């Protein structure tokens, strides 16, 4: 009996976690956002300290670091854009080939029917 109770308790805990699932994620999102703010703030404080000690050189270092980050970001974006474009092009090509084949089949496999109808229609004259 004890085992059964344990299983039921576990099921209840799982159900509680699953029902909490919807309210939980926004909280996580909020935590992540707060953490980002905190990180940015700390980074800014560090930067200010460096500037007090070092002057223009720290600005230059920060600028170079940001430039590298931007280059990485641009590269990643370019790659994903290229992949996406290729995918779309392949899809379109496949669709176009399929359409072409369908059109061909519709026209030429039904040609005899079309001709029969045409003969029937023109046969009146």
C-alpha positions in Angstrom: 0.0 0.0 0.0 2.9 2.3 0.8 4.2 2.0 -2.7 0.9 2.9 -4.2 0.7 6.0 -1.9 4.2 7.0 -3.0 3.2 6.7 -6.7 0.1 8.7 -6.1 2.1 11.4 -4.3 4.6 11.5 -7.2 1.7 11.8 -9.7 0.3 14.7 -7.6 3.7 16.5 -7.6 4.0 16.0 -11.4 0.5 17.4 -11.9 1.3 20.4 -9.7 4.5 21.1 -11.7 2.6 20.7 -15.0 -0.2 23.0 -13.9 2.4 25.6 -12.7 4.2 25.3 -16.0 2.2 28.2 -17.6 2.8 30.7 -14.8 6.4 29.6 -14.4 7.9 30.6 -17.7 7.1 34.3 -17.6 8.8 34.4 -14.2 11.9 32.8 -15.8 11.7 35.4 -18.6 11.6 38.2 -16.0 14.6 36.7 -14.2 16.6 36.5 -17.4 15.7 40.1 -18.2 16.7 41.3 -14.7 19.9 39.4 -15.0 20.7 41.0 -18.3 20.0 44.4 -16.8 22.3 43.5 -13.9 25.1 42.3 -16.2 24.9 45.5 -18.4 24.9 47.6 -15.3 28.0 45.8 -13.9 29.7 46.0 -17.2 29.0 49.8 -17.3 30.4 50.2 -13.8 33.6 48.3 -14.8 33.9 50.5 -17.9 33.5 53.7 -15.8 36.3 52.4 -13.4 38.5 51.7 -16.4 37.9 55.1 -17.9 38.8 56.8 -14.6 42.1 55.0 -14.6 42.9 54.8 -18.3 41.1 57.5 -20.2 40.7 57.2 -24.0 42.4 53.8 -24.3 39.5 52.0 -22.6 37.0 53.6 -24.9 39.1 52.3 -27.8 39.2 48.8 -26.3 35.4 48.8 -25.8 34.8 50.1 -29.3 37.0 47.3 -30.7 35.2 44.6 -28.6 31.8 45.9 -29.8 33.1 45.9 -33.4 34.1 42.2 -33.1 30.7 41.3 -31.5 28.9 43.1 -34.4 31.0 41.3 -36.9 30.1 37.9 -35.3 26.4 38.8 -35.3 26.5 40.0 -38.9 28.2 36.8 -39.9 25.6 34.6 -38.1 22.8 36.6 -39.7 24.3 36.4 -43.1 24.6 32.6 -42.8 21.0 32.1 -41.6 19.8 34.4 -44.4 21.7 32.4 -47.0 20.4 29.1 -45.7 16.8 30.4 -45.6 17.0 31.9 -49.1 18.4 28.6 -50.4 15.5 26.7 -48.7 12.9 28.9 -50.2 14.5 28.7 -53.6 14.5 24.9 -53.5 10.9 24.8 -52.3 9.8 27.1 -55.1 11.8 25.1 -57.7 10.2 21.9 -56.5 6.7 23.4 -56.7 7.4 24.8 -60.1 8.6 21.5 -61.5 5.6 19.7 -60.0 3.3 22.3 -61.5 5.0 21.9 -64.9 4.5 18.2 -64.8 0.9 18.5 -63.7 0.2 20.9 -66.5 1.8 18.6 -69.0 -0.2 15.6 -67.7 -3.5 17.5 -67.7 -3.0 18.8 -71.2 -1.6 15.7 -72.9 -3.3 12.8 -71.0 -6.7 14.4 -71.6 -6.0 15.4 -75.2 -8.0 12.6 -76.6 -11.0 13.5 -74.4 -10.7 17.1 -75.5 -10.5 16.2 -79.1 -13.5 13.9 -78.8 -15.5 16.7 -77.3 -14.3 19.1 -79.9 -15.3 16.7 -82.6 -18.7 16.2 -81.0 -19.1 20.0 -80.8 -17.9 20.8 -84.2 -19.6 17.7 -85.7 -22.9 19.6 -85.7 -21.6 21.8 -88.4 
